[in-house]
Amino acid sequence: MPTRFALSGADVFDGRTRHRKHALVVDEGRIRAIVPARELPANIEVVRIDDGLISAGFIDLQVNGGGGVLFNSQPTVEGIRDIVAAHARMGTTALLPTVITDHPEVTYGAITAARQAIAQGIEGCLGIHIEGPFIAPAKKGAHDPALIRDLNDGELLRLTHTGLRNVMMTLAPEAVTNQQIEALIKAGVTVSIGHSNATYEEAMGAFQAGARCVTHLFNAMSQFGSRDPGIVGAALASEQVWCGLIADGHHVHPATMSTAMQAKRGLPFFLVSDAMPTAGSIQNSFLLNGREVTRVGDRLTLEDGTLAGSDIVLIDAVRFMADTVGVALEEALRMASLYPAMALGVTADYGRLVPGRRADIVHLTEDLSVEGVWVGGKPLDIKAKSRQRMPA
């Protein structure tokens, strides 16, 4: 395929505005312009696509696995390559591979793998999300309580010198000090609060120390109460705090999502998948820290019924927000592209289809199925996009 071409035949959603009867011009892997289709120059190759719309590729800041691979079990360059490829076929063109609470050699092996993957040019790997192990046992969720540990000076030093530009870290305010949070922030880490039973005051203290995200709001955290608003209340009241949201129909009720979106001050929500290896895979079970996780329908649980991540990818979350929660499609698309790019601070390259940004593009049909994907201006083969299931 030529390096300079135009996509024409579908609406173009640039992240702010939906352009009808326009074409998207791509050159050398970057967006060059959005122009009326009738004004395309005669010497440019035009790729005709059928109806629907094209949008910026999705950005997922919390991906445990996909395509049969769990990052904790395969914290390698090959593991990252497989996870990125599985999600890219379904429209997620950039992500943070996420390592959850585990032994130190797994955590730091994952960091090394992310650094090597980026050095090797694996497009779509933005860095890493380290979710735990510095969390509260009372809100462990599917994390193994035996692997939760304190943040000591040695680990703090390693975590502030990862060699990665984009590091997100989920921790519990009551498990670390605000001084440790400040040290992580100074090193460029995006600190997110989660798996925590913190009080409203403790959460606000962490925000004041520099934490600016909340991991999967409502799940594995102190809830909004009459006498203590908890982390949920602090997150909704804080104008400079981003909140991730798992929109799979299991983690948060649609009415709760709608109410929270109306109540949130300042920054909007962004969508995350919290995907496990079953996403984009035919397998129905896998091991997480030696414990079996089973998929029944589209729900993943440990043996005791605890939710263990999700079985969705971001296009599923977009569809759920638009069709079930009732969010305008354009806003649902922003929640999966522009807003995560803003939360991570990567809008110079990602999140919108405007001149200068990477040509990471997804073509969606009217029913929000993924019809085409381009990464850095290169089309992907998405023939393997169908998500066949083994009998439950």
C-alpha positions as CSV (number, residue, x, y, z in Angstrom):
1,M,0.0,0.0,0.0
2,P,1.3,3.5,-0.8
3,T,2.5,5.7,2.1
4,R,0.3,8.5,0.8
5,F,-3.4,7.8,0.4
6,A,-6.9,8.9,1.3
7,L,-9.7,6.9,3.0
8,S,-13.1,7.9,1.5
9,G,-16.6,6.6,1.7
10,A,-17.3,6.8,5.4
11,D,-17.9,9.6,7.9
12,V,-14.7,10.9,9.6
13,F,-14.8,11.4,13.3
14,D,-11.8,13.5,14.2
15,G,-12.3,13.2,18.0
16,R,-14.3,16.4,18.2
17,T,-16.4,16.6,15.0
18,R,-18.0,14.1,12.7
19,H,-17.3,15.1,9.1
20,R,-19.7,13.8,6.4
21,K,-18.7,13.3,2.8
22,H,-15.1,14.0,3.7
23,A,-11.9,12.0,3.2
24,L,-9.0,11.4,5.5
25,V,-5.5,12.0,4.0
26,V,-2.6,9.9,5.3
27,D,1.0,10.5,4.4
28,E,4.1,8.6,5.8
29,G,2.1,7.1,8.7
30,R,0.6,10.4,9.9
31,I,-2.7,12.2,9.4
32,R,-2.3,15.1,6.9
33,A,-5.8,16.4,6.4
34,I,-9.5,15.9,6.4
35,V,-10.9,17.4,3.2
36,P,-14.2,17.2,1.3
37,A,-14.1,14.0,-0.8
38,R,-14.8,16.0,-4.0
39,E,-11.7,18.1,-3.4
40,L,-9.2,15.2,-3.2
41,P,-6.3,15.7,-5.7
42,A,-6.3,13.6,-8.8
43,N,-2.8,12.1,-8.1
44,I,-3.6,10.6,-4.7
45,E,-4.6,6.9,-4.3
46,V,-8.1,6.6,-2.8
47,V,-9.0,3.7,-0.7
48,R,-12.8,3.3,-0.9
49,I,-14.5,2.1,2.3
50,D,-18.2,1.4,2.7
51,D,-20.3,3.7,4.9
52,G,-20.0,3.7,8.7
53,L,-17.3,5.9,10.1
54,I,-13.6,6.0,10.8
55,S,-12.2,7.1,14.1
56,A,-8.9,7.3,15.9
57,G,-7.8,3.9,17.0
58,F,-8.7,2.9,20.6
59,I,-6.2,3.3,23.5
60,D,-6.5,0.8,26.4
61,L,-4.6,1.7,29.6
62,Q,-5.4,-1.6,31.4
63,V,-4.8,-4.8,29.4
64,N,-3.9,-8.0,31.4
65,G,-3.9,-10.1,28.3
66,G,-5.6,-11.2,25.0
67,G,-5.4,-13.7,22.3
68,G,-4.7,-16.5,24.8
69,V,-1.8,-14.7,26.5
70,L,-1.7,-13.5,30.1
71,F,1.0,-10.9,30.6
72,N,1.7,-12.1,34.2
73,S,2.3,-15.6,32.8
74,Q,4.3,-14.5,29.8
75,P,6.1,-11.2,30.8
76,T,8.2,-11.2,27.6
77,V,8.5,-9.3,24.4
78,E,6.7,-12.2,22.6
79,G,3.9,-12.0,25.1
80,I,3.5,-8.2,24.5
81,R,3.6,-8.7,20.7
82,D,0.8,-11.3,20.9
83,I,-1.4,-9.2,23.2
84,V,-0.9,-6.1,21.1
85,A,-1.7,-8.0,17.9
86,A,-4.9,-9.5,19.4
87,H,-6.3,-6.2,20.5
88,A,-5.2,-4.3,17.3
89,R,-7.3,-6.6,15.2
90,M,-10.3,-5.4,17.2
91,G,-9.6,-1.7,16.9
92,T,-7.3,-1.1,19.9
93,T,-4.2,0.3,18.3
94,A,-2.3,1.3,21.4
95,L,-2.3,-0.1,25.0
96,L,-0.5,-0.5,28.3
97,P,0.2,-4.2,28.9
98,T,-0.7,-4.6,32.6
99,V,1.1,-6.7,35.2
100,I,-0.9,-7.3,38.3
101,T,0.3,-8.3,41.8
102,D,3.0,-11.0,41.5
103,H,6.5,-11.9,42.6
104,P,9.1,-9.2,42.2
105,E,10.8,-11.1,39.3
106,V,7.5,-11.1,37.4
107,T,6.9,-7.4,38.0
108,Y,10.4,-6.3,37.0
109,G,10.6,-8.8,34.2
110,A,7.5,-7.3,32.7
111,I,9.0,-3.8,32.9
112,T,12.1,-5.1,31.1
113,A,9.9,-6.7,28.5
114,A,8.0,-3.5,27.9
115,R,11.2,-1.5,27.5
116,Q,12.6,-4.1,25.0
117,A,9.3,-4.2,23.1
118,I,9.4,-0.5,22.5
119,A,13.1,-0.6,21.6
120,Q,12.3,-3.3,19.0
121,G,9.5,-1.1,17.5
122,I,6.5,-3.1,18.5
123,E,3.9,-0.6,17.6
124,G,1.0,-0.3,20.0
125,C,2.9,-0.9,23.2
126,L,2.9,2.5,25.0
127,G,4.7,1.4,28.2
128,I,3.4,-0.5,31.1
129,H,0.6,-0.5,33.8
130,I,1.8,-1.9,37.1
131,E,-1.4,-2.8,39.1
132,G,-0.2,-3.8,42.6
133,P,1.4,-5.3,44.6
134,F,1.2,-2.2,46.8
135,I,-2.5,-2.5,47.5
136,A,-4.9,-3.2,50.4
137,P,-5.7,-6.8,51.2
138,A,-9.2,-5.8,52.1
139,K,-9.8,-4.7,48.5
140,K,-7.6,-7.3,46.7
141,G,-10.2,-8.4,44.1
142,A,-8.7,-11.2,42.1
143,H,-5.2,-10.3,43.2
144,D,-3.4,-13.0,45.3
145,P,-3.2,-11.7,48.9
146,A,0.0,-13.7,49.5
147,L,1.8,-11.6,47.0
148,I,0.7,-8.2,48.3
149,R,3.7,-6.4,49.8
150,D,5.0,-3.0,51.2
151,L,6.8,-0.5,49.0
152,N,10.3,-0.3,50.4
153,D,13.1,2.1,49.4
154,G,14.7,-0.5,47.1
155,E,11.6,-1.1,45.1
156,L,10.8,2.6,45.0
157,L,14.2,3.2,43.4
158,R,13.6,0.6,40.7
159,L,10.1,1.9,40.0
160,T,11.4,5.5,39.5
161,H,14.1,4.3,37.1
162,T,12.2,2.0,34.6
163,G,13.6,3.6,31.5
164,L,10.0,3.9,30.2
165,R,8.3,7.1,29.1
166,N,4.8,5.9,30.0
167,V,4.3,4.1,33.3
168,M,1.0,3.9,35.1
169,M,0.9,2.5,38.6
170,T,-2.1,1.4,40.6
171,L,-1.6,1.6,44.4
172,A,-3.6,2.0,47.6
173,P,-3.0,5.3,49.5
174,E,-3.1,3.5,52.8
175,A,-0.3,1.1,51.6
176,V,2.2,3.8,50.7
177,T,3.1,7.3,51.9
178,N,2.3,10.5,50.2
179,Q,6.1,11.1,50.0
180,Q,6.4,7.9,48.0
181,I,3.6,9.0,45.7
182,E,5.4,12.3,45.2
183,A,8.7,10.5,44.3
184,L,6.8,8.4,41.7
185,I,5.2,11.5,40.2
186,K,8.5,13.3,40.0
187,A,9.9,10.3,38.1
188,G,7.1,10.7,35.5
189,V,4.9,7.8,36.7
190,T,1.1,8.3,36.3
191,V,-0.1,7.2,39.8
192,S,-3.6,5.8,39.9
193,I,-5.5,4.9,43.1
194,G,-7.2,1.5,43.2
195,H,-7.6,-1.8,45.2
196,S,-7.9,0.4,48.2
197,N,-10.1,0.9,51.2
198,A,-8.9,4.5,51.7
199,T,-11.1,7.1,53.4
200,Y,-12.2,10.2,51.5
201,E,-9.5,12.2,53.3
202,E,-6.8,9.6,52.5
203,A,-7.8,9.6,48.8
204,M,-7.8,13.4,48.7
205,G,-4.3,13.4,50.3
206,A,-3.1,11.1,47.5
207,F,-4.6,13.4,44.9
208,Q,-2.9,16.4,46.5
209,A,0.4,14.4,46.4
210,G,0.0,14.0,42.6
211,A,-2.1,10.9,41.9
212,R,-4.3,11.8,39.0
213,C,-6.2,8.6,38.1
214,V,-8.5,6.1,39.7
215,T,-8.4,2.5,38.5
216,H,-11.7,0.9,37.4
217,L,-13.9,3.2,39.4
218,F,-16.4,1.5,41.8
219,N,-14.5,-1.8,41.7
220,A,-12.2,-2.9,44.5
221,M,-12.4,0.3,46.5
222,S,-14.2,2.1,49.3
223,Q,-17.7,3.2,48.1
224,F,-19.7,6.4,48.4
225,G,-21.3,6.5,51.8
226,S,-23.3,8.9,54.0
227,R,-20.5,9.5,56.5
228,D,-17.5,8.7,54.3
229,P,-17.6,9.4,50.6
230,G,-14.7,7.0,50.2
231,I,-12.6,6.9,47.0
232,V,-15.7,7.0,44.8
233,G,-16.8,10.3,46.3
234,A,-13.3,11.7,46.2
235,A,-12.9,10.8,42.6
236,L,-16.2,12.3,41.5
237,A,-15.5,15.5,43.5
238,S,-12.0,16.0,42.2
239,E,-11.8,18.1,39.0
240,Q,-8.2,17.1,38.0
241,V,-8.7,13.3,38.4
242,W,-9.3,10.8,35.6
243,C,-11.3,7.7,36.2
244,G,-11.2,4.4,34.3
245,L,-14.4,2.5,33.8
246,I,-15.0,-1.2,32.8
247,A,-18.1,-1.1,30.7
248,D,-18.8,-4.9,30.4
249,G,-22.2,-5.1,32.1
250,H,-20.8,-7.0,35.0
251,H,-18.4,-4.7,36.9
252,V,-20.7,-1.6,37.1
253,H,-24.4,-1.3,36.6
254,P,-25.4,0.9,33.6
255,A,-27.5,3.2,35.9
256,T,-24.5,3.6,38.1
257,M,-22.3,4.6,35.2
258,S,-24.9,7.1,34.0
259,T,-25.3,8.7,37.4
260,A,-21.5,8.9,37.9
261,M,-21.0,10.5,34.6
262,Q,-23.5,13.2,35.5
263,A,-21.9,13.7,38.9
264,K,-18.3,13.8,37.9
265,R,-16.6,17.2,38.2
266,G,-13.9,18.3,35.8
267,L,-12.3,15.5,33.8
268,P,-14.5,12.8,32.0
269,F,-14.2,9.0,32.3
270,F,-12.1,6.9,30.0
271,L,-12.9,3.3,29.1
272,V,-10.6,0.3,29.9
273,S,-11.1,-3.3,29.1
274,D,-9.2,-4.9,32.0
275,A,-9.0,-7.7,29.4
276,M,-7.8,-11.2,30.3
277,P,-6.3,-13.8,27.8
278,T,-9.8,-15.0,26.8
279,A,-10.3,-11.7,24.9
280,G,-10.0,-12.5,21.3
281,S,-9.4,-16.2,22.1
282,I,-11.4,-19.5,22.1
283,Q,-10.1,-20.6,25.5
284,N,-12.5,-20.7,28.4
285,S,-10.1,-20.9,31.3
286,F,-6.6,-19.9,32.4
287,L,-4.5,-19.7,35.5
288,L,-3.9,-16.5,37.4
289,N,-1.2,-16.9,40.1
290,G,-2.0,-20.6,40.1
291,R,-5.8,-20.2,40.5
292,E,-8.2,-21.1,37.8
293,V,-10.3,-18.4,36.2
294,T,-13.3,-19.7,34.2
295,R,-15.3,-18.0,31.5
296,V,-19.0,-18.6,31.5
297,G,-20.8,-16.6,28.8
298,D,-18.8,-13.4,28.9
299,R,-18.1,-13.4,32.6
300,L,-14.7,-14.3,34.2
301,T,-14.5,-15.5,37.8
302,L,-12.3,-17.3,40.3
303,E,-13.7,-20.4,41.9
304,D,-15.2,-18.4,44.7
305,G,-17.2,-16.2,42.3
306,T,-14.8,-13.2,42.4
307,L,-14.7,-11.3,39.2
308,A,-11.3,-11.7,37.6
309,G,-10.8,-9.1,34.9
310,S,-13.0,-9.0,31.9
311,D,-13.7,-10.7,28.6
312,I,-14.1,-7.6,26.5
313,V,-12.0,-5.3,24.3
314,L,-12.6,-1.6,23.9
315,I,-15.0,-1.8,21.0
316,D,-17.3,-3.9,23.2
317,A,-17.1,-1.1,25.8
318,V,-17.9,1.5,23.2
319,R,-20.9,-0.4,22.0
320,F,-22.1,-1.0,25.6
321,M,-21.8,2.8,26.4
322,A,-23.7,3.8,23.3
323,D,-26.4,1.0,23.2
324,T,-27.0,0.3,26.9
325,V,-25.9,3.3,28.9
326,G,-27.2,5.7,26.3
327,V,-24.1,7.8,25.8
328,A,-23.8,9.6,22.5
329,L,-21.6,7.6,20.1
330,E,-19.1,10.4,19.6
331,E,-18.6,10.6,23.4
332,A,-18.3,6.9,23.7
333,L,-15.6,7.0,21.0
334,R,-13.8,9.8,22.9
335,M,-13.9,7.7,26.0
336,A,-12.0,5.0,24.2
337,S,-9.5,7.2,22.3
338,L,-9.1,10.9,23.1
339,Y,-9.6,10.7,26.9
340,P,-7.2,7.8,27.6
341,A,-4.6,9.7,25.5
342,M,-5.2,12.8,27.6
343,A,-5.0,10.8,30.8
344,L,-1.6,9.3,29.9
345,G,-0.3,12.5,28.3
346,V,0.2,11.2,24.8
347,T,-2.1,13.4,22.8
348,A,0.9,14.7,20.6
349,D,0.7,11.3,18.8
350,Y,-2.6,9.6,19.8
351,G,-6.3,10.1,20.4
352,R,-7.5,12.2,17.4
353,L,-7.5,12.2,13.6
354,V,-6.0,15.6,13.1
355,P,-2.9,16.7,11.2
356,G,0.4,15.5,12.7
357,R,-1.1,12.6,14.8
358,R,-0.3,9.0,14.1
359,A,-2.5,7.4,11.5
360,D,-3.9,4.8,13.9
361,I,-7.4,4.4,12.5
362,V,-10.4,2.1,13.0
363,H,-13.3,1.8,10.5
364,L,-16.6,0.9,12.2
365,T,-19.8,-0.3,10.5
366,E,-23.2,1.2,11.4
367,D,-23.7,-1.6,14.0
368,L,-20.2,-0.8,15.5
369,S,-18.4,-3.8,14.2
370,V,-14.7,-3.4,13.4
371,E,-14.4,-3.4,9.6
372,G,-10.8,-2.2,9.1
373,V,-7.8,-1.1,11.2
374,W,-4.7,0.9,10.2
375,V,-1.7,1.2,12.6
376,G,0.8,3.9,11.6
377,G,-0.9,4.1,8.3
378,K,-0.5,0.4,7.5
379,P,-3.6,-1.8,7.1
380,L,-4.0,-4.8,9.4
381,D,-5.3,-8.2,8.4
382,I,-8.3,-8.5,10.7
383,K,-9.6,-11.8,9.2
384,A,-9.0,-13.4,12.6
385,K,-11.2,-10.8,14.3
386,S,-14.1,-13.2,14.9
387,R,-14.3,-14.2,18.6
388,Q,-15.2,-17.9,18.3
389,R,-16.0,-19.6,21.6
390,M,-15.5,-23.1,22.9
391,P,-18.7,-24.5,24.5
392,A,-19.0,-23.3,28.0
